[in-house]
């Protein structure tokens, strides 16, 4: 029964992360469009003598980049696309890699996520309490983007648990029936 619960948790975490990744893909497109507009507006505005860019668009571009980076981290973890030292681990068996992944999640990833969540909450609460605005003329509100930091690390924490469950299943030789195929392709389950 516990194995089924762990398997379901991992499955639902992976599904949520995959849906979030689809949303982040659209944010990347929007970020590119905003960046192109900012570059075009800056240079075209100089040519015609009209200011076509503003702090608003620059901050939107910065916020979109922040969203892509923060919300994309859990997807990178789920797809095994994060930075790692494969020079050594490629020579290890899949069970040894699973042990390393499990230990890394337990000792590094999860404590780091908890640390960021805990230290970011006071800043988020402070920002919301004053409805923090950008100090730049024409800038936008800051409190919503500050809220994304702990939210993104909560999502990363949950995806980390999912990855640890898959690694644990592999270490113990347990075959998970309902986990996504990509985890099997990676050699995790």
C-alpha positions in Angstrom: 0.0 0.0 0.0 2.8 2.4 0.8 4.5 1.6 -2.5 1.3 2.4 -4.4 1.0 5.7 -2.5 4.6 6.6 -3.3 4.1 5.6 -6.9 1.0 7.7 -7.2 2.7 10.7 -5.5 5.5 10.4 -8.0 3.2 10.1 -10.9 1.1 13.1 -10.0 4.2 15.2 -9.3 5.6 14.3 -12.7 2.2 15.1 -14.4 2.1 18.5 -12.6 5.7 19.3 -13.6 5.0 18.3 -17.2 2.0 20.6 -17.4 4.0 23.4 -15.8 6.7 22.9 -18.4 4.1 23.4 -21.1 3.2 26.7 -19.5 6.9 27.7 -19.2 7.4 27.0 -22.9 4.8 29.6 -23.7 6.5 32.0 -21.2 9.8 31.5 -23.2 8.0 32.5 -26.4 6.5 35.6 -24.7 9.9 36.5 -23.2 11.5 36.3 -26.7 8.8 38.5 -28.2 9.2 41.0 -25.4 13.0 41.0 -25.8 12.7 41.6 -29.5 10.3 44.4 -28.9 12.6 46.0 -26.4 15.6 45.8 -28.7 13.5 47.1 -31.7 11.9 49.8 -29.7 15.2 51.1 -28.3 16.9 51.4 -31.7 13.9 52.3 -33.8 12.9 54.9 -31.2 16.3 56.6 -31.5 15.9 56.7 -35.3 12.5 58.4 -35.3 13.0 60.4 -32.1 10.1 58.7 -30.1 10.6 56.6 -27.0 9.1 53.2 -27.9 10.5 51.3 -24.9 10.0 51.8 -21.2 10.9 50.4 -17.8 7.6 48.5 -17.9 8.7 46.3 -20.9 12.2 45.9 -19.5 10.7 44.7 -16.2 8.2 42.4 -17.9 11.2 40.8 -19.8 13.1 40.4 -16.5 10.0 38.9 -14.8 9.4 36.5 -17.6 13.1 35.3 -17.4 12.7 34.8 -13.7 9.5 32.8 -14.2 11.2 30.6 -16.9 14.2 30.0 -14.7 12.4 29.3 -11.5 9.4 27.4 -12.8 11.6 25.5 -15.3 13.9 24.0 -12.6 11.5 21.2 -11.6 11.1 20.2 -15.3 14.8 20.1 -15.8 15.1 17.9 -12.7 12.3 15.6 -14.0 13.9 15.3 -17.5 17.4 14.8 -16.1 18.5 18.0 -17.9 20.2 19.7 -14.9 23.9 20.1 -14.7 25.7 17.0 -13.4 29.1 15.3 -13.7 28.3 12.5 -16.2 32.0 11.8 -16.8 32.0 9.7 -13.7 28.4 8.6 -13.4 28.1 7.3 -16.9 30.5 4.5 -15.9 28.3 3.4 -13.0 25.4 0.9 -13.1 21.9 2.2 -13.0 21.5 1.1 -9.4 24.7 3.0 -8.4 23.4 6.1 -10.2 20.1 5.7 -8.4 21.9 5.6 -5.0 23.8 8.7 -5.9 20.7 10.5 -7.0 18.8 9.4 -3.9 21.6 10.6 -1.6 22.0 13.8 -3.5 18.3 14.5 -3.2 18.3 13.7 0.5 21.5 15.5 1.5 21.6 18.4 -1.0 18.4 19.1 -3.0 15.7 18.8 -0.3 17.6 20.7 2.4 18.5 23.5 -0.1 14.9 23.8 -1.2 13.8 24.0 2.5 16.4 26.6 3.1 15.3 28.8 0.2 11.7 28.5 1.1 12.3 29.4 4.7 14.6 32.4 4.0 12.4 33.8 1.2 9.1 33.9 3.2 10.0 37.0 5.3 10.8 38.9 2.1 7.6 37.8 0.4 5.5 38.7 3.4 7.2 42.1 3.7 6.7 42.8 0.0 3.0 41.9 0.2 2.5 43.9 3.3 3.5 47.1 1.5 2.4 46.0 -2.0 5.9 46.6 -3.1 6.3 48.6 -6.4 9.3 49.0 -8.6 11.4 52.0 -7.7 11.8 52.8 -11.5 9.4 55.1 -13.3 6.9 53.1 -15.2 7.9 49.9 -13.4 5.5 47.2 -12.2 4.6 45.6 -8.9 7.2 43.4 -7.3 5.2 41.4 -4.7 3.8 38.8 -7.2 7.2 37.9 -8.6 8.7 37.6 -5.2 6.0 35.1 -4.3 7.2 32.9 -7.2 10.5 32.2 -5.4 9.2 30.1 -2.5 6.5 28.6 -4.8 9.0 27.4 -7.3 11.2 25.8 -4.6 8.1 24.1 -3.2 7.5 22.6 -6.6 11.1 21.7 -7.0 11.0 20.1 -3.5 8.0 17.9 -4.6 9.7 17.0 -7.9 12.8 16.1 -5.9 10.8 13.7 -3.7 9.3 12.2 -6.9 12.8 11.6 -8.3 14.0 10.1 -5.0 11.0 7.7 -5.0 12.0 6.6 -8.5 15.6 6.2 -7.5 14.5 4.2 -4.4 12.3 1.9 -6.5 15.3 1.2 -8.7 17.7 0.6 -5.8 15.2 -1.9 -4.3 14.4 -3.5 -7.6 10.8 -2.5 -7.4 9.1 -2.2 -10.8 6.7 0.8 -10.8 3.7 0.2 -13.1 2.3 3.7 -13.4 5.3 6.0 -13.7 5.9 7.8 -17.0 8.0 6.1 -19.7 10.7 8.8 -19.7 11.8 7.7 -16.2 12.3 4.2 -17.6 14.2 5.6 -20.6 16.5 7.4 -18.3 17.2 4.2 -16.4 15.7 5.5 -13.2 12.8 3.0 -12.9 
